């Protein structure tokens, strides 16, 4: 016999709804179901493993799920082993390319290693939608597709934009929201916690569940956090992401580099710090703003790596970037080329993901060699056996030598 879920306290309820922008059917109904002593909800989160590295945008949702898990609700993480093969078209301006089964396996394996940073793996149900889609017949798929219309699927903003711009829409793309919705039918989802970008897809689930005589899942849609640029949605492809598997020092430095408006959102969505304190400090500027950003960064890094490593990351940051020093444990890279272009040096140093990324960094004034700005990506840098400091922005640095 399963133990009764622990009753929600008001503090937990307040933390769960913090940053929620859309609540369906409504706030009070969801709160009632969450706090009902006899209800144990199945809470779904679906993730397409299209990349082996997850960024802290996922941490926003994981933190909410941890609150629910601690109070006895069943967390169901759905890995899109099938749907990830062609990808969610949400916010994509071009047709998604199909992927192979093997490519998805590496993403699934990486995801399973990372969610345990926040959730209790032993209490988390992991499912893969290839369980039902790989065995679904063409007739079954067509019957499912008959439950909606082309017009309904093409109501999505990105499809309207593409049609205006004369861009192609693959026939498989409007089917994606239907498949994501049907996942909730298979999982018997009572509640899903998502970013606001997934509202269309998860609303599709509600109508599919109702047609089958089930109660439609409730939806809590959370505010999306911006990337480190403070403007665009966090994305690895945009180069503005903070990854869950990065070092504490790297995460701390990136968090300190974000604009104040982004730091405020991070505080709201990734910490439990009093927002009145955050907003007052940011408004005051100067040392107060710096100190609150340090608190935000330390709190977020501490949640992922522990308080001790967060303290060490803060010490490294303050010494290296605020006191003008260089951390004692900074990495030393040994290269074989005596002369190397600046763009190739940035890449070889591990401070750029590609040559195009390196050129972009240099064009934006983000590279320094021995604390001197480098503005020409083709500038030849001469290496010696003496260590030279190569920096990307104010938060990433290595020594290079022959």
Secondary structure as a PSIPRED ss2 file (coil, helix, strand):
# PSIPRED VFORMAT (PSIPRED V4.0)

   1 X C   1.000  0.000  0.000
   2 X C   1.000  0.000  0.000
   3 X C   1.000  0.000  0.000
   4 X C   1.000  0.000  0.000
   5 X C   1.000  0.000  0.000
   6 X C   1.000  0.000  0.000
   7 X C   1.000  0.000  0.000
   8 X C   1.000  0.000  0.000
   9 X C   1.000  0.000  0.000
  10 X H   0.000  1.000  0.000
  11 X H   0.000  1.000  0.000
  12 X H   0.000  1.000  0.000
  13 X H   0.000  1.000  0.000
  14 X H   0.000  1.000  0.000
  15 X H   0.000  1.000  0.000
  16 X H   0.000  1.000  0.000
  17 X H   0.000  1.000  0.000
  18 X C   1.000  0.000  0.000
  19 X C   1.000  0.000  0.000
  20 X E   0.000  0.000  1.000
  21 X E   0.000  0.000  1.000
  22 X E   0.000  0.000  1.000
  23 X E   0.000  0.000  1.000
  24 X E   0.000  0.000  1.000
  25 X C   1.000  0.000  0.000
  26 X C   1.000  0.000  0.000
  27 X H   0.000  1.000  0.000
  28 X H   0.000  1.000  0.000
  29 X H   0.000  1.000  0.000
  30 X H   0.000  1.000  0.000
  31 X H   0.000  1.000  0.000
  32 X H   0.000  1.000  0.000
  33 X H   0.000  1.000  0.000
  34 X H   0.000  1.000  0.000
  35 X H   0.000  1.000  0.000
  36 X C   1.000  0.000  0.000
  37 X C   1.000  0.000  0.000
  38 X C   1.000  0.000  0.000
  39 X C   1.000  0.000  0.000
  40 X C   1.000  0.000  0.000
  41 X C   1.000  0.000  0.000
  42 X E   0.000  0.000  1.000
  43 X E   0.000  0.000  1.000
  44 X E   0.000  0.000  1.000
  45 X E   0.000  0.000  1.000
  46 X E   0.000  0.000  1.000
  47 X E   0.000  0.000  1.000
  48 X C   1.000  0.000  0.000
  49 X C   1.000  0.000  0.000
  50 X C   1.000  0.000  0.000
  51 X C   1.000  0.000  0.000
  52 X C   1.000  0.000  0.000
  53 X C   1.000  0.000  0.000
  54 X C   1.000  0.000  0.000
  55 X E   0.000  0.000  1.000
  56 X C   1.000  0.000  0.000
  57 X H   0.000  1.000  0.000
  58 X H   0.000  1.000  0.000
  59 X H   0.000  1.000  0.000
  60 X H   0.000  1.000  0.000
  61 X H   0.000  1.000  0.000
  62 X H   0.000  1.000  0.000
  63 X H   0.000  1.000  0.000
  64 X H   0.000  1.000  0.000
  65 X H   0.000  1.000  0.000
  66 X H   0.000  1.000  0.000
  67 X H   0.000  1.000  0.000
  68 X H   0.000  1.000  0.000
  69 X H   0.000  1.000  0.000
  70 X H   0.000  1.000  0.000
  71 X C   1.000  0.000  0.000
  72 X C   1.000  0.000  0.000
  73 X C   1.000  0.000  0.000
  74 X E   0.000  0.000  1.000
  75 X E   0.000  0.000  1.000
  76 X E   0.000  0.000  1.000
  77 X E   0.000  0.000  1.000
  78 X E   0.000  0.000  1.000
  79 X E   0.000  0.000  1.000
  80 X C   1.000  0.000  0.000
  81 X C   1.000  0.000  0.000
  82 X C   1.000  0.000  0.000
  83 X H   0.000  1.000  0.000
  84 X H   0.000  1.000  0.000
  85 X H   0.000  1.000  0.000
  86 X C   1.000  0.000  0.000
  87 X C   1.000  0.000  0.000
  88 X C   1.000  0.000  0.000
  89 X C   1.000  0.000  0.000
  90 X C   1.000  0.000  0.000
  91 X C   1.000  0.000  0.000
  92 X C   1.000  0.000  0.000
  93 X C   1.000  0.000  0.000
  94 X C   1.000  0.000  0.000
  95 X C   1.000  0.000  0.000
  96 X C   1.000  0.000  0.000
  97 X C   1.000  0.000  0.000
  98 X C   1.000  0.000  0.000
  99 X C   1.000  0.000  0.000
 100 X C   1.000  0.000  0.000
 101 X H   0.000  1.000  0.000
 102 X H   0.000  1.000  0.000
 103 X H   0.000  1.000  0.000
 104 X H   0.000  1.000  0.000
 105 X H   0.000  1.000  0.000
 106 X H   0.000  1.000  0.000
 107 X H   0.000  1.000  0.000
 108 X H   0.000  1.000  0.000
 109 X H   0.000  1.000  0.000
 110 X H   0.000  1.000  0.000
 111 X H   0.000  1.000  0.000
 112 X H   0.000  1.000  0.000
 113 X H   0.000  1.000  0.000
 114 X H   0.000  1.000  0.000
 115 X H   0.000  1.000  0.000
 116 X H   0.000  1.000  0.000
 117 X H   0.000  1.000  0.000
 118 X C   1.000  0.000  0.000
 119 X C   1.000  0.000  0.000
 120 X C   1.000  0.000  0.000
 121 X H   0.000  1.000  0.000
 122 X H   0.000  1.000  0.000
 123 X H   0.000  1.000  0.000
 124 X E   0.000  0.000  1.000
 125 X E   0.000  0.000  1.000
 126 X E   0.000  0.000  1.000
 127 X E   0.000  0.000  1.000
 128 X E   0.000  0.000  1.000
 129 X C   1.000  0.000  0.000
 130 X H   0.000  1.000  0.000
 131 X H   0.000  1.000  0.000
 132 X H   0.000  1.000  0.000
 133 X H   0.000  1.000  0.000
 134 X C   1.000  0.000  0.000
 135 X C   1.000  0.000  0.000
 136 X C   1.000  0.000  0.000
 137 X C   1.000  0.000  0.000
 138 X H   0.000  1.000  0.000
 139 X H   0.000  1.000  0.000
 140 X H   0.000  1.000  0.000
 141 X H   0.000  1.000  0.000
 142 X H   0.000  1.000  0.000
 143 X H   0.000  1.000  0.000
 144 X H   0.000  1.000  0.000
 145 X H   0.000  1.000  0.000
 146 X C   1.000  0.000  0.000
 147 X C   1.000  0.000  0.000
 148 X C   1.000  0.000  0.000
 149 X C   1.000  0.000  0.000
 150 X H   0.000  1.000  0.000
 151 X H   0.000  1.000  0.000
 152 X H   0.000  1.000  0.000
 153 X H   0.000  1.000  0.000
 154 X C   1.000  0.000  0.000
 155 X C   1.000  0.000  0.000
 156 X C   1.000  0.000  0.000
 157 X H   0.000  1.000  0.000
 158 X H   0.000  1.000  0.000
 159 X H   0.000  1.000  0.000
 160 X H   0.000  1.000  0.000
 161 X H   0.000  1.000  0.000
 162 X H   0.000  1.000  0.000
 163 X H   0.000  1.000  0.000
 164 X H   0.000  1.000  0.000
 165 X C   1.000  0.000  0.000
 166 X C   1.000  0.000  0.000
 167 X C   1.000  0.000  0.000
 168 X C   1.000  0.000  0.000
 169 X C   1.000  0.000  0.000
 170 X C   1.000  0.000  0.000
 171 X C   1.000  0.000  0.000
 172 X C   1.000  0.000  0.000
 173 X H   0.000  1.000  0.000
 174 X H   0.000  1.000  0.000
 175 X H   0.000  1.000  0.000
 176 X H   0.000  1.000  0.000
 177 X H   0.000  1.000  0.000
 178 X H   0.000  1.000  0.000
 179 X H   0.000  1.000  0.000
 180 X H   0.000  1.000  0.000
 181 X H   0.000  1.000  0.000
 182 X H   0.000  1.000  0.000
 183 X H   0.000  1.000  0.000
 184 X H   0.000  1.000  0.000
 185 X H   0.000  1.000  0.000
 186 X H   0.000  1.000  0.000
 187 X H   0.000  1.000  0.000
 188 X C   1.000  0.000  0.000
 189 X C   1.000  0.000  0.000
 190 X C   1.000  0.000  0.000
 191 X E   0.000  0.000  1.000
 192 X E   0.000  0.000  1.000
 193 X E   0.000  0.000  1.000
 194 X E   0.000  0.000  1.000
 195 X E   0.000  0.000  1.000
 196 X H   0.000  1.000  0.000
 197 X H   0.000  1.000  0.000
 198 X H   0.000  1.000  0.000
 199 X H   0.000  1.000  0.000
 200 X H   0.000  1.000  0.000
 201 X H   0.000  1.000  0.000
 202 X H   0.000  1.000  0.000
 203 X H   0.000  1.000  0.000
 204 X H   0.000  1.000  0.000
 205 X H   0.000  1.000  0.000
 206 X H   0.000  1.000  0.000
 207 X H   0.000  1.000  0.000
 208 X H   0.000  1.000  0.000
 209 X H   0.000  1.000  0.000
 210 X H   0.000  1.000  0.000
 211 X H   0.000  1.000  0.000
 212 X C   1.000  0.000  0.000
 213 X C   1.000  0.000  0.000
 214 X C   1.000  0.000  0.000
 215 X C   1.000  0.000  0.000
 216 X C   1.000  0.000  0.000
 217 X C   1.000  0.000  0.000
 218 X E   0.000  0.000  1.000
 219 X E   0.000  0.000  1.000
 220 X E   0.000  0.000  1.000
 221 X E   0.000  0.000  1.000
 222 X E   0.000  0.000  1.000
 223 X C   1.000  0.000  0.000
 224 X C   1.000  0.000  0.000
 225 X C   1.000  0.000  0.000
 226 X E   0.000  0.000  1.000
 227 X C   1.000  0.000  0.000
 228 X C   1.000  0.000  0.000
 229 X C   1.000  0.000  0.000
 230 X C   1.000  0.000  0.000
 231 X C   1.000  0.000  0.000
 232 X C   1.000  0.000  0.000
 233 X E   0.000  0.000  1.000
 234 X C   1.000  0.000  0.000
 235 X C   1.000  0.000  0.000
 236 X H   0.000  1.000  0.000
 237 X H   0.000  1.000  0.000
 238 X H   0.000  1.000  0.000
 239 X C   1.000  0.000  0.000
 240 X C   1.000  0.000  0.000
 241 X C   1.000  0.000  0.000
 242 X C   1.000  0.000  0.000
 243 X E   0.000  0.000  1.000
 244 X C   1.000  0.000  0.000
 245 X C   1.000  0.000  0.000
 246 X C   1.000  0.000  0.000
 247 X C   1.000  0.000  0.000
 248 X H   0.000  1.000  0.000
 249 X H   0.000  1.000  0.000
 250 X H   0.000  1.000  0.000
 251 X H   0.000  1.000  0.000
 252 X H   0.000  1.000  0.000
 253 X H   0.000  1.000  0.000
 254 X H   0.000  1.000  0.000
 255 X H   0.000  1.000  0.000
 256 X H   0.000  1.000  0.000
 257 X H   0.000  1.000  0.000
 258 X C   1.000  0.000  0.000
 259 X C   1.000  0.000  0.000
 260 X H   0.000  1.000  0.000
 261 X H   0.000  1.000  0.000
 262 X H   0.000  1.000  0.000
 263 X H   0.000  1.000  0.000
 264 X H   0.000  1.000  0.000
 265 X H   0.000  1.000  0.000
 266 X H   0.000  1.000  0.000
 267 X H   0.000  1.000  0.000
 268 X H   0.000  1.000  0.000
 269 X H   0.000  1.000  0.000
 270 X H   0.000  1.000  0.000
 271 X C   1.000  0.000  0.000
 272 X C   1.000  0.000  0.000
 273 X C   1.000  0.000  0.000
 274 X C   1.000  0.000  0.000
 275 X H   0.000  1.000  0.000
 276 X H   0.000  1.000  0.000
 277 X H   0.000  1.000  0.000
 278 X H   0.000  1.000  0.000
 279 X H   0.000  1.000  0.000
 280 X H   0.000  1.000  0.000
 281 X H   0.000  1.000  0.000
 282 X H   0.000  1.000  0.000
 283 X H   0.000  1.000  0.000
 284 X H   0.000  1.000  0.000
 285 X C   1.000  0.000  0.000
 286 X H   0.000  1.000  0.000
 287 X H   0.000  1.000  0.000
 288 X H   0.000  1.000  0.000
 289 X H   0.000  1.000  0.000
 290 X H   0.000  1.000  0.000
 291 X H   0.000  1.000  0.000
 292 X H   0.000  1.000  0.000
 293 X H   0.000  1.000  0.000
 294 X H   0.000  1.000  0.000
 295 X H   0.000  1.000  0.000
 296 X H   0.000  1.000  0.000
 297 X H   0.000  1.000  0.000
 298 X H   0.000  1.000  0.000
 299 X H   0.000  1.000  0.000
 300 X H   0.000  1.000  0.000
 301 X H   0.000  1.000  0.000
 302 X H   0.000  1.000  0.000
 303 X H   0.000  1.000  0.000
 304 X H   0.000  1.000  0.000
 305 X H   0.000  1.000  0.000
 306 X C   1.000  0.000  0.000
 307 X H   0.000  1.000  0.000
 308 X H   0.000  1.000  0.000
 309 X H   0.000  1.000  0.000
 310 X H   0.000  1.000  0.000
 311 X H   0.000  1.000  0.000
 312 X H   0.000  1.000  0.000
 313 X H   0.000  1.000  0.000
 314 X H   0.000  1.000  0.000
 315 X H   0.000  1.000  0.000
 316 X H   0.000  1.000  0.000
 317 X H   0.000  1.000  0.000
 318 X H   0.000  1.000  0.000
 319 X H   0.000  1.000  0.000
 320 X H   0.000  1.000  0.000
 321 X H   0.000  1.000  0.000
 322 X H   0.000  1.000  0.000
 323 X C   1.000  0.000  0.000
 324 X C   1.000  0.000  0.000
 325 X C   1.000  0.000  0.000
 326 X C   1.000  0.000  0.000
 327 X C   1.000  0.000  0.000
 328 X C   1.000  0.000  0.000
 329 X C   1.000  0.000  0.000
 330 X C   1.000  0.000  0.000
 331 X C   1.000  0.000  0.000
 332 X E   0.000  0.000  1.000
 333 X E   0.000  0.000  1.000
 334 X E   0.000  0.000  1.000
 335 X C   1.000  0.000  0.000
 336 X C   1.000  0.000  0.000
 337 X C   1.000  0.000  0.000
 338 X C   1.000  0.000  0.000
 339 X E   0.000  0.000  1.000
 340 X E   0.000  0.000  1.000
 341 X E   0.000  0.000  1.000
 342 X H   0.000  1.000  0.000
 343 X H   0.000  1.000  0.000
 344 X H   0.000  1.000  0.000
 345 X H   0.000  1.000  0.000
 346 X H   0.000  1.000  0.000
 347 X H   0.000  1.000  0.000
 348 X H   0.000  1.000  0.000
 349 X C   1.000  0.000  0.000
 350 X C   1.000  0.000  0.000
 351 X C   1.000  0.000  0.000
 352 X C   1.000  0.000  0.000
 353 X C   1.000  0.000  0.000
 354 X C   1.000  0.000  0.000
 355 X H   0.000  1.000  0.000
 356 X H   0.000  1.000  0.000
 357 X H   0.000  1.000  0.000
 358 X H   0.000  1.000  0.000
 359 X H   0.000  1.000  0.000
 360 X H   0.000  1.000  0.000
 361 X H   0.000  1.000  0.000
 362 X H   0.000  1.000  0.000
 363 X H   0.000  1.000  0.000
 364 X C   1.000  0.000  0.000
 365 X C   1.000  0.000  0.000
 366 X C   1.000  0.000  0.000
 367 X E   0.000  0.000  1.000
 368 X E   0.000  0.000  1.000
 369 X E   0.000  0.000  1.000
 370 X C   1.000  0.000  0.000
 371 X C   1.000  0.000  0.000
 372 X E   0.000  0.000  1.000
 373 X E   0.000  0.000  1.000
 374 X C   1.000  0.000  0.000
 375 X C   1.000  0.000  0.000
 376 X C   1.000  0.000  0.000
 377 X C   1.000  0.000  0.000
 378 X C   1.000  0.000  0.000
 379 X C   1.000  0.000  0.000
 380 X E   0.000  0.000  1.000
 381 X E   0.000  0.000  1.000
 382 X E   0.000  0.000  1.000
 383 X C   1.000  0.000  0.000
 384 X C   1.000  0.000  0.000
 385 X C   1.000  0.000  0.000
 386 X C   1.000  0.000  0.000
 387 X C   1.000  0.000  0.000
 388 X E   0.000  0.000  1.000
 389 X E   0.000  0.000  1.000
 390 X E   0.000  0.000  1.000
 391 X E   0.000  0.000  1.000
 392 X E   0.000  0.000  1.000
 393 X C   1.000  0.000  0.000
 394 X C   1.000  0.000  0.000
 395 X C   1.000  0.000  0.000
 396 X E   0.000  0.000  1.000
 397 X E   0.000  0.000  1.000
 398 X E   0.000  0.000  1.000
 399 X E   0.000  0.000  1.000
 400 X E   0.000  0.000  1.000
 401 X E   0.000  0.000  1.000
 402 X C   1.000  0.000  0.000
